[in-house]
């Protein structure tokens, strides 16, 4: 999304913002920011923009290959969009990227190959009748710069047009000039690649890091793989491997053998204590009898 002079704007297709490349403010027109976007034939799109909090009323106009379409009003904040050009009181034709017709006249003009959003600060000055329906241009009557152009899809239903709209006058600060202009130059991905504007690989997702496995004990297969892996010469890894084997032996030693060993050692300890106790008793008896005879 481009952001400039308190507004943001982007082109959305199939619910996702179209990627922007080489975004920059135009040197000779500091209120204009431009970029390149890839176009795909047959894909519909919409123009979205947002007031980042100017606290001023604004109206917008959209220019598609030189054809001007009314935008929307914003009242100092919020966001809005335009999906197409109205074709009837309850219908519109969506904006769409199309293939340039081979029967075109081959002429071009400065606004061909571009989608332009102009936003102007205004003052509301009452109301007036709604804008009349426009004659939607035919592809053969438009000028084109590349293999792609702006077309208009099949008629679809939309909200009912209000019979009235706002009447506006320029704000004192900005006169009749646009406060900000967003210029989206569209071309086919192949053309953008050939010009070096985009890379030959588009939208390659980054590989997600492998999930760390947490377990109470190591997996036997993993340990075996470590043990059987060759070690470099003069390495101290064998000592580490012996420690791992010792740990694994402890963790995986058969349970009944472990308890038998404990039981055996316990018996030996008790027997030793019993023998010691008996020997101590005999000694005390000898001492007692010896003292009595004396």
C-alpha positions as CSV (number, residue, x, y, z in Angstrom):
1,X,0.0,0.0,0.0
2,X,1.3,3.4,-0.9
3,X,1.2,6.2,1.7
4,X,1.6,9.9,0.9
5,X,0.4,13.2,2.4
6,X,-2.0,11.7,4.9
7,X,-3.6,9.1,2.6
8,X,-2.9,5.5,1.7
9,X,-4.0,3.6,-1.4
10,X,-3.7,0.3,-3.2
11,X,-5.1,-1.9,-5.9
12,X,-6.9,-5.0,-4.7
13,X,-7.5,-8.1,-6.8
14,X,-9.2,-11.3,-5.6
15,X,-9.2,-10.0,-2.1
16,X,-5.5,-9.3,-1.9
17,X,-3.4,-6.2,-2.5
18,X,-1.6,-6.3,-5.8
19,X,2.2,-6.0,-5.1
20,X,3.8,-2.7,-5.8
21,X,7.3,-2.1,-7.1
22,X,9.7,0.9,-7.4
23,X,7.4,3.2,-5.4
24,X,8.6,6.8,-5.4
25,X,7.4,10.4,-5.2
26,X,7.5,12.0,-8.6
27,X,10.2,14.7,-8.6
28,X,8.4,17.2,-10.7
29,X,5.1,16.6,-9.0
30,X,5.8,16.2,-5.2
31,X,2.1,15.6,-4.5
32,X,2.2,12.4,-6.7
33,X,3.5,9.0,-5.7
34,X,3.9,6.3,-8.4
35,X,4.7,2.6,-8.6
36,X,4.5,-0.4,-11.0
37,X,2.1,-3.3,-10.5
38,X,1.7,-6.5,-12.4
39,X,-1.6,-7.0,-14.3
40,X,-3.3,-10.4,-15.1
41,X,-5.8,-10.6,-18.0
42,X,-9.3,-11.5,-16.8
43,X,-8.7,-10.5,-13.2
44,X,-11.1,-7.9,-11.7
45,X,-9.8,-5.3,-9.3
46,X,-10.8,-2.5,-7.1
47,X,-9.2,0.8,-6.0
48,X,-8.9,1.2,-2.2
49,X,-7.9,4.3,-0.3
50,X,-7.8,5.5,3.3
51,X,-7.7,8.8,5.1
52,X,-5.1,8.4,7.8
53,X,-6.7,11.2,9.9
54,X,-6.6,14.5,8.0
55,X,-9.8,15.7,9.7
56,X,-10.8,17.3,6.3
57,X,-13.5,16.5,3.8
58,X,-12.2,15.0,0.6
59,X,-13.5,13.7,-2.7
60,X,-11.7,11.4,-5.2
61,X,-11.6,10.7,-8.9
62,X,-10.2,7.6,-10.6
63,X,-8.7,7.7,-14.1
64,X,-8.3,4.4,-15.9
65,X,-6.4,4.6,-19.2
66,X,-7.6,8.2,-19.4
67,X,-11.3,7.4,-18.6
68,X,-12.4,9.3,-15.5
69,X,-14.7,7.7,-13.0
70,X,-16.2,9.4,-9.9
71,X,-14.7,8.2,-6.6
72,X,-16.1,8.5,-3.1
73,X,-16.3,11.1,-0.3
74,X,-14.4,10.7,3.0
75,X,-14.9,13.0,6.0
76,X,-11.6,13.3,7.6
77,X,-10.9,9.7,8.4
78,X,-11.9,6.1,7.4
79,X,-11.5,4.2,4.1
80,X,-13.5,3.4,1.0
81,X,-13.1,1.7,-2.4
82,X,-14.5,1.7,-5.9
83,X,-15.1,-1.7,-7.7
84,X,-16.4,-0.5,-11.1
85,X,-18.3,2.1,-13.1
86,X,-22.0,2.4,-12.7
87,X,-24.0,1.2,-15.7
88,X,-27.5,1.7,-14.3
89,X,-29.4,2.8,-11.2
90,X,-28.7,-0.7,-9.6
91,X,-25.9,-2.1,-11.7
92,X,-22.2,-1.6,-12.5
93,X,-19.5,-3.1,-14.6
94,X,-16.4,-4.1,-12.6
95,X,-12.9,-2.9,-13.4
96,X,-10.8,-5.6,-15.1
97,X,-7.4,-6.1,-16.7
98,X,-8.0,-7.1,-20.3
99,X,-6.0,-8.1,-23.3
100,X,-5.3,-5.3,-25.8
101,X,-7.4,-5.9,-29.0
102,X,-5.4,-6.6,-32.1
103,X,-7.7,-4.3,-34.0
104,X,-6.7,-1.2,-31.9
105,X,-5.5,2.0,-33.7
106,X,-2.1,1.7,-32.0
107,X,-2.2,5.3,-30.8
108,X,-1.4,6.1,-27.2
109,X,-1.6,8.9,-24.7
110,X,0.1,9.8,-21.4
111,X,-2.6,8.2,-19.2
112,X,-2.6,4.9,-21.1
113,X,-1.4,1.9,-19.0
114,X,-2.2,3.6,-15.7
115,X,-4.7,3.7,-12.9
116,X,-4.7,7.1,-11.2
117,X,-6.4,8.1,-8.0
118,X,-6.7,11.9,-7.3
119,X,-7.8,13.1,-3.9
120,X,-8.9,16.7,-3.3
121,X,-9.8,18.5,-0.1
122,X,-13.2,20.1,-0.5
123,X,-15.9,22.0,1.4
124,X,-19.5,20.7,1.3
125,X,-21.8,23.2,-0.2
126,X,-25.3,21.7,-0.1
127,X,-26.5,18.9,-2.5
128,X,-27.1,18.4,-6.2
129,X,-28.5,15.7,-8.5
130,X,-26.6,12.5,-8.8
131,X,-24.0,12.2,-11.5
132,X,-25.4,11.0,-14.8
133,X,-24.5,7.5,-16.2
134,X,-21.4,7.5,-18.3
135,X,-20.7,5.9,-21.6
136,X,-18.3,3.1,-20.9
137,X,-15.5,3.1,-23.5
138,X,-15.0,0.2,-25.8
139,X,-11.6,-1.5,-25.8
140,X,-11.1,-0.7,-29.5
141,X,-11.7,3.0,-28.9
142,X,-9.0,3.3,-26.1
143,X,-5.3,3.9,-26.4
144,X,-2.9,1.3,-25.2
145,X,0.8,1.2,-24.3
146,X,1.3,-2.6,-23.9
147,X,-0.5,-5.9,-24.4
148,X,-2.8,-5.2,-21.4
149,X,-5.4,-2.5,-20.9
150,X,-8.3,-1.7,-18.6
151,X,-11.6,-3.4,-19.5
152,X,-15.0,-3.7,-17.8
153,X,-16.6,-7.0,-16.8
154,X,-20.1,-8.2,-17.1
155,X,-22.8,-6.1,-15.6
156,X,-23.5,-7.0,-11.9
157,X,-26.0,-5.8,-9.3
158,X,-25.0,-3.1,-6.8
159,X,-26.6,-0.8,-4.4
160,X,-29.2,1.6,-5.6
161,X,-27.8,5.0,-6.7
162,X,-28.9,7.9,-4.5
163,X,-30.8,10.5,-6.4
164,X,-28.7,13.2,-4.7
165,X,-25.0,13.8,-4.0
166,X,-22.9,16.4,-2.3
167,X,-22.2,19.7,-4.0
168,X,-18.7,20.8,-3.2
169,X,-16.3,23.7,-3.6
170,X,-12.5,23.7,-3.3
171,X,-11.1,24.3,0.1
172,X,-9.3,27.6,0.6
173,X,-6.0,25.9,1.3
174,X,-5.7,23.6,-1.8
175,X,-7.8,25.6,-4.3
176,X,-8.6,23.3,-7.3
177,X,-5.4,21.2,-7.2
178,X,-5.3,17.6,-6.0
179,X,-3.9,17.2,-2.5
180,X,-2.4,13.9,-3.4
181,X,-2.3,11.6,-6.5
182,X,-1.6,7.9,-6.5
183,X,-0.3,6.6,-9.9
184,X,-0.3,2.8,-10.5
185,X,1.4,1.9,-13.8
186,X,0.4,-1.6,-14.7
187,X,2.1,-4.0,-17.1
188,X,2.2,-7.7,-17.7
189,X,4.5,-9.7,-15.4
190,X,6.6,-10.7,-18.4
191,X,7.1,-7.1,-19.4
192,X,8.1,-6.1,-15.8
193,X,10.5,-9.0,-15.7
194,X,12.1,-8.0,-19.0
195,X,12.6,-4.5,-17.7
196,X,14.2,-5.7,-14.4
197,X,11.4,-4.2,-12.3
198,X,10.5,-7.5,-10.7
199,X,12.5,-10.7,-10.3
200,X,11.9,-13.8,-12.3
201,X,10.4,-15.5,-9.3
202,X,7.3,-14.0,-7.9
203,X,5.8,-14.5,-4.4
204,X,8.1,-17.4,-3.3
205,X,7.1,-18.2,0.3
206,X,9.9,-18.5,2.8
207,X,10.5,-21.9,4.1
208,X,9.1,-22.3,7.6
209,X,11.7,-23.5,10.2
210,X,11.4,-27.1,11.1
211,X,9.4,-27.7,14.3
212,X,11.5,-28.7,17.3
213,X,10.6,-32.0,18.6
214,X,10.2,-32.1,22.4
215,X,10.2,-35.6,24.1
216,X,10.9,-37.1,27.5
217,X,13.4,-39.4,26.0
218,X,15.4,-39.5,22.7
219,X,14.2,-41.6,19.8
220,X,16.1,-44.8,19.4
221,X,16.4,-44.4,15.6
222,X,17.8,-40.9,16.0
223,X,20.4,-42.1,18.4
224,X,21.4,-45.0,16.2
225,X,21.8,-42.6,13.3
226,X,24.2,-40.5,15.3
227,X,26.2,-43.5,16.5
228,X,26.6,-45.0,13.0
229,X,27.5,-41.6,11.4
230,X,31.2,-41.4,10.5
231,X,33.2,-38.9,12.5
232,X,36.0,-36.8,11.2
233,X,39.6,-37.7,12.1
234,X,41.0,-36.5,15.5
235,X,37.5,-35.7,16.7
236,X,36.3,-35.9,20.3
237,X,32.8,-37.0,19.2
238,X,33.3,-40.7,20.2
239,X,33.4,-39.7,23.8
240,X,30.2,-37.8,23.3
241,X,28.7,-40.9,21.6
242,X,29.7,-43.1,24.5
243,X,27.9,-40.8,26.8
244,X,24.8,-40.8,24.6
245,X,24.9,-44.6,24.5
246,X,25.2,-44.8,28.3
247,X,22.2,-42.5,28.7
248,X,20.2,-44.5,26.2
249,X,21.1,-47.8,27.9
250,X,19.9,-46.3,31.2
251,X,16.7,-45.1,29.7
252,X,15.9,-48.2,27.7
253,X,17.3,-50.9,30.1
254,X,14.6,-53.5,30.7
255,X,12.6,-52.6,33.7
256,X,12.4,-56.1,35.3
257,X,16.2,-56.5,35.2
258,X,16.5,-53.1,36.9
259,X,14.2,-54.1,39.7
260,X,15.8,-57.5,40.1
261,X,19.1,-55.8,40.6
262,X,17.7,-53.5,43.2
263,X,16.0,-56.3,45.0
264,X,19.2,-58.4,45.0
265,X,21.3,-55.5,46.4
266,X,18.6,-54.8,49.0
267,X,18.7,-58.4,50.2
268,X,22.5,-58.3,50.3
269,X,22.4,-55.1,52.4
270,X,19.8,-56.6,54.8
271,X,21.8,-59.8,55.2
272,X,25.0,-57.8,55.9
273,X,23.2,-55.8,58.5
274,X,21.8,-59.0,60.1
275,X,25.3,-60.6,60.3
276,X,26.7,-57.4,61.8
277,X,23.9,-57.3,64.4
278,X,24.5,-61.0,65.3
279,X,28.2,-60.5,65.6
280,X,27.6,-57.5,67.8
281,X,25.2,-59.5,70.1
282,X,27.7,-62.3,70.5
283,X,30.4,-59.8,71.4
284,X,28.2,-58.1,74.0
285,X,27.3,-61.5,75.5
286,X,31.0,-62.5,75.8
287,X,31.7,-59.2,77.5
288,X,28.8,-59.6,79.9
289,X,29.7,-63.2,80.8
290,X,33.3,-62.3,81.1
291,X,32.5,-59.5,83.5
292,X,30.3,-61.8,85.6
293,X,33.0,-64.4,86.1
294,X,35.5,-61.9,87.1
